[in-house]
């Protein structure tokens, strides 16, 4: 039989010759975004493409070589292909619904209607409206749509009670989150009013380039265009906080599916990446939680190049559009901050270098491994990524030049380098392990950055994935090596002094010296552990379906179905949070009326961060500001105003251009400025006014 029917429409199952000599599979509208074959939806792996569910240790290499030989032969045949980047078609075996457990057979298996030869029914002609409705319906039930909706619902539940009072509370504390809420508000405000002044923020007056004193979350600037004032800034922060978790889970799920994992295995990878216990200690660092662009970009790049971990390189599945989109997502991820973006950039650069070397070694066997359009997509996409990175790096190099005290030292790295016990210690924000690990945290020098537990369930699943998995043995070894290397990097100078791991990067890799918290490399460890776990869970789901096929009727019982979901449930339980949700201090009325340049007292790293948030009504220039370092000018101003108001301090403030000083009466106790309101101002030429809870000195 040369044709097969899908639904009610007949399609040719073989490859149809094209005028240019290429033979491609028929186009499938759902293939452009479909992942490689779901392993939890089929009984066995395709012949010659990856061994058995139990690991395939005996035939992996032989099957892999045969698959590579077939792919190379296919690439050779693409030398004169007019659609060098195509590959959206593939074969029916490549489709995600081929072998699906819900498939009961094709129309060829049914008896043909003998009366159809006398009066065949005409093909229905659908109008534009019905075609649009069908397209919308297909979109709504597509796997990626359902995965995105599930990720959003899960994020709202797992981060609860963040959305309970989203206008008035912030997760973990109101210091760093206030800073980051101001960052999003400033980027939106300045892009709407004067984009040329983006890097010269209203804080840290009279310093320039102050927006580059810390990671900027610039990629969230579109959200900053909506709303004005502290209340909207807090609401915006909480929404982006939840969306960051959703994107992390969705991105890791998509990556695992593209690499060849099944749906449940992909869900385990997504949940473990977004809700690992160690990330609960980072609840106040949105620039660290905003990591979903990393796995999503990697998934898009793998999809565009027709490559998966399980099936290898398949030229027919190449797609230049997906590759270019992957580079753009990577550039957006980099715009959120160099804290996690810089290692990502070097990882992409290393991948490109390895790909070029492999092509050079194998160029005689594979003349055109990518095709012209995919090659151009990589070139222009890579240039766009590099351009974004270079443009963002310029202000940071300028800050490093103007502020030598901002440079990190190996001593700073040592203060934040966790010991090996940190990999088995959970933060206080973990609902399951927080109380039990209180003693282990007490011996850590700086436990907020040293509690790096990714989850005991994830450890167990990843360990099982070393022996029982759909991934080939060599790929499991590569994943394990990645886990060990990233763990060694996460230990900073604690791993043999860092002489062979972190110190060479700190000394010789541009920009690496700006990363003061090595423990955040745990992000890559978690992702790799999740992929190992996804391979094990996918193999487990395949085995469950094999057992179910032996039943009469061949359908998995309720206990078997629940067993496949148990790993996912356990990962989510370990990710439950006990994160505090403090109320943000109310904005003083003076912040809405007093002009700048201004100084708010008392001033310190933590006290200044809510002040930055309060300035989002008018963004008046102000001395106050909090970041990863304290500029010398700000330290001098704080020191000079300890005696305020007196002649020396008033004269100094007038010389640098400060016009108003706002004193927060309720915050003075226990600070160097305590008692300042009792000092006379009669002979200083200064007026004093009570505005709400604050006292305003007009210079």
HUHUFEN-V439181 format. One record per residue. N is the residue number from 1. RES is the residue in one small letter. PHI is phi in whole degrees, 0 to 359 (999 if undefined). Layout:
n: [N:N]
res: [RES:RES]
phi: [PHI:PHI]
This chain:
n: [1:2:3:4:5:6:7:8:9:10:11:12:13:14:15:16:17:18:19:20:21:22:23:24:25:26:27:28:29:30:31:32:33:34:35:36:37:38:39:40:41:42:43:44:45:46:47:48:49:50:51:52:53:54:55:56:57:58:59:60:61:62:63:64:65:66:67:68:69:70:71:72:73:74:75:76:77:78:79:80:81:82:83:84:85:86:87:88:89:90:91:92:93:94:95:96:97:98:99:100:101:102:103:104:105:106:107:108:109:110:111:112:113:114:115:116:117:118:119:120:121:122:123:124:125:126:127:128:129:130:131:132:133:134:135:136:137:138:139:140:141:142:143:144:145:146:147:148:149:150:151:152:153:154:155:156:157:158:159:160:161:162:163:164:165:166:167:168:169:170:171:172:173:174:175:176:177:178:179:180:181:182:183:184:185:186:187:188:189:190:191:192:193:194:195:196:197:198:199:200:201:202:203:204:205:206:207:208:209:210:211:212:213:214:215:216:217:218:219:220:221:222:223:224:225:226:227:228:229:230:231:232:233:234:235:236:237:238:239:240:241:242:243:244:245:246:247:248:249:250:251:252:253:254:255:256:257:258:259:260:261:262:263:264:265:266:267:268:269:270:271:272:273:274:275:276:277:278:279:280:281:282:283:284:285:286:287:288:289:290:291:292:293:294:295:296:297:298:299:300:301:302:303:304:305:306:307:308:309:310:311:312:313:314:315:316:317:318:319:320:321:322:323:324:325:326:327:328:329:330:331:332:333:334:335:336:337:338:339:340:341:342:343:344:345:346:347:348:349:350:351:352:353:354:355:356:357:358:359:360:361:362:363:364:365:366:367:368:369:370:371:372:373:374:375:376:377:378:379:380:381:382:383:384:385:386:387:388:389:390:391:392:393:394:395:396:397:398:399:400:401:402:403:404:405:406:407:408:409:410:411:412:413:414:415:416:417:418:419:420:421:422:423:424:425:426:427:428:429:430:431:432:433:434:435:436:437:438:439:440:441:442:443:444:445:446:447:448:449:450:451:452:453:454:455:456:457:458:459:460:461:462:463:464:465:466:467:468:469:470:471:472:473:474:475:476:477:478:479:480:481:482:483:484:485:486:487:488:489:490:491:492:493:494:495:496:497:498:499:500:501:502:503:504:505:506:507:508:509:510:511:512:513:514:515:516:517:518:519:520:521:522:523:524:525:526:527:528:529:530:531:532:533:534:535:536:537:538:539:540:541:542:543:544:545:546:547:548:549:550:551:552:553:554:555:556:557:558:559:560:561:562:563:564:565:566:567:568:569:570:571:572:573:574:575:576:577:578:579:580:581:582:583:584:585:586:587:588:589:590:591:592:593:594:595:596:597:598:599:600:601:602:603:604:605:606:607:608:609:610:611:612:613:614:615:616:617:618:619:620:621:622:623:624:625:626:627:628:629:630:631:632:633:634:635:636:637:638:639:640:641:642:643:644:645:646:647:648:649:650:651:652:653:654:655:656:657:658:659:660:661:662:663:664:665:666:667:668:669:670:671:672:673:674:675:676:677:678:679:680:681:682:683:684:685:686:687:688:689:690:691:692:693:694:695:696:697:698:699]
res: [x:x:x:x:x:x:x:x:x:x:x:x:x:x:x:x:x:x:x:x:x:x:x:x:x:x:x:x:x:x:x:x:x:x:x:x:x:x:x:x:x:x:x:x:x:x:x:x:x:x:x:x:x:x:x:x:x:x:x:x:x:x:x:x:x:x:x:x:x:x:x:x:x:x:x:x:x:x:x:x:x:x:x:x:x:x:x:x:x:x:x:x:x:x:x:x:x:x:x:x:x:x:x:x:x:x:x:x:x:x:x:x:x:x:x:x:x:x:x:x:x:x:x:x:x:x:x:x:x:x:x:x:x:x:x:x:x:x:x:x:x:x:x:x:x:x:x:x:x:x:x:x:x:x:x:x:x:x:x:x:x:x:x:x:x:x:x:x:x:x:x:x:x:x:x:x:x:x:x:x:x:x:x:x:x:x:x:x:x:x:x:x:x:x:x:x:x:x:x:x:x:x:x:x:x:x:x:x:x:x:x:x:x:x:x:x:x:x:x:x:x:x:x:x:x:x:x:x:x:x:x:x:x:x:x:x:x:x:x:x:x:x:x:x:x:x:x:x:x:x:x:x:x:x:x:x:x:x:x:x:x:x:x:x:x:x:x:x:x:x:x:x:x:x:x:x:x:x:x:x:x:x:x:x:x:x:x:x:x:x:x:x:x:x:x:x:x:x:x:x:x:x:x:x:x:x:x:x:x:x:x:x:x:x:x:x:x:x:x:x:x:x:x:x:x:x:x:x:x:x:x:x:x:x:x:x:x:x:x:x:x:x:x:x:x:x:x:x:x:x:x:x:x:x:x:x:x:x:x:x:x:x:x:x:x:x:x:x:x:x:x:x:x:x:x:x:x:x:x:x:x:x:x:x:x:x:x:x:x:x:x:x:x:x:x:x:x:x:x:x:x:x:x:x:x:x:x:x:x:x:x:x:x:x:x:x:x:x:x:x:x:x:x:x:x:x:x:x:x:x:x:x:x:x:x:x:x:x:x:x:x:x:x:x:x:x:x:x:x:x:x:x:x:x:x:x:x:x:x:x:x:x:x:x:x:x:x:x:x:x:x:x:x:x:x:x:x:x:x:x:x:x:x:x:x:x:x:x:x:x:x:x:x:x:x:x:x:x:x:x:x:x:x:x:x:x:x:x:x:x:x:x:x:x:x:x:x:x:x:x:x:x:x:x:x:x:x:x:x:x:x:x:x:x:x:x:x:x:x:x:x:x:x:x:x:x:x:x:x:x:x:x:x:x:x:x:x:x:x:x:x:x:x:x:x:x:x:x:x:x:x:x:x:x:x:x:x:x:x:x:x:x:x:x:x:x:x:x:x:x:x:x:x:x:x:x:x:x:x:x:x:x:x:x:x:x:x:x:x:x:x:x:x:x:x:x:x:x:x:x:x:x:x:x:x:x:x:x:x:x:x:x:x:x:x:x:x:x:x:x:x:x:x:x:x:x:x:x:x:x:x:x:x:x:x:x:x:x:x:x:x:x:x:x:x:x:x:x:x:x:x:x:x:x:x:x:x:x:x:x:x:x:x:x:x:x:x:x:x:x:x:x:x:x:x:x:x:x:x]
phi: [999:257:230:226:251:239:71:248:246:282:225:280:280:277:281:267:294:257:300:271:92:275:237:240:284:299:291:238:299:268:279:297:239:283:283:294:306:292:283:272:245:217:276:223:281:299:301:75:231:139:72:250:296:277:125:62:293:275:238:302:294:297:297:297:295:295:296:296:298:296:294:295:297:294:294:300:290:274:302:245:283:286:248:293:255:295:73:281:281:68:251:298:291:276:284:291:263:287:83:296:293:272:278:253:141:254:292:296:282:262:290:287:284:294:279:293:291:275:212:297:290:292:295:293:257:272:284:297:295:291:296:294:296:297:296:296:298:297:295:292:257:291:302:292:296:297:295:294:296:298:296:294:296:295:296:298:285:286:261:301:259:304:269:287:231:290:268:231:237:227:289:77:202:249:264:301:300:296:302:286:295:296:300:295:294:295:298:292:296:286:292:277:251:208:302:296:260:306:276:252:283:282:263:60:306:261:287:260:61:289:291:264:284:204:301:256:55:298:296:266:304:304:292:291:287:256:90:222:102:298:296:292:295:293:300:298:299:295:295:292:299:291:296:297:296:296:294:297:294:294:297:292:298:298:297:298:293:297:285:122:281:279:295:290:299:296:296:296:298:294:293:291:286:275:235:297:305:297:290:296:288:261:299:269:238:297:290:272:289:277:241:295:294:293:293:294:296:296:295:296:295:295:296:295:264:63:236:219:292:277:253:78:270:235:304:291:255:291:203:297:299:294:296:297:299:298:295:294:296:298:295:297:300:296:290:281:149:276:305:247:286:294:301:297:296:291:296:296:298:295:296:298:297:297:297:295:296:298:296:296:291:254:295:285:271:239:291:229:291:249:96:294:292:293:298:294:298:293:295:289:294:297:294:297:298:295:294:297:298:293:296:285:285:304:298:290:294:294:297:298:287:279:229:300:290:281:290:279:238:297:295:297:297:298:296:253:276:276:281:297:296:297:289:237:239:263:285:295:283:281:292:276:252:304:291:291:258:300:295:293:290:297:268:274:299:218:296:302:250:237:268:245:293:277:124:293:296:295:303:294:294:293:296:296:292:288:243:223:197:274:286:292:300:293:289:297:295:297:296:297:298:298:299:293:295:292:295:297:293:295:281:60:273:278:266:51:72:71:297:250:233:279:298:301:295:298:277:240:266:302:87:294:292:276:266:266:241:299:301:286:295:299:303:286:301:296:296:292:298:297:291:299:295:298:296:291:294:297:297:296:296:297:294:298:290:295:293:294:293:278:279:233:289:284:215:295:289:298:291:292:296:295:297:290:269:299:302:297:298:293:298:292:298:294:269:297:250:235:289:292:232:292:283:288:304:290:292:295:299:297:292:266:237:281:274:255:298:221:229:253:243:286:230:199:306:285:294:284:293:297:297:300:297:294:279:285:285:237:53:289:301:210:291:294:171:233:204:287:212:252:298:297:297:292:298:293:296:299:292:289:261:299:267:296:264:219:299:295:290:295:297:296:294:295:295:272:100:287:256:222:236:255:251:272:303:285:258:284:298:83:251:298:266:299:89:293:287:271:275:284:232:299:265:258:69:241:261:234:218:270:234:65:275:251:246:251:258:258:271]
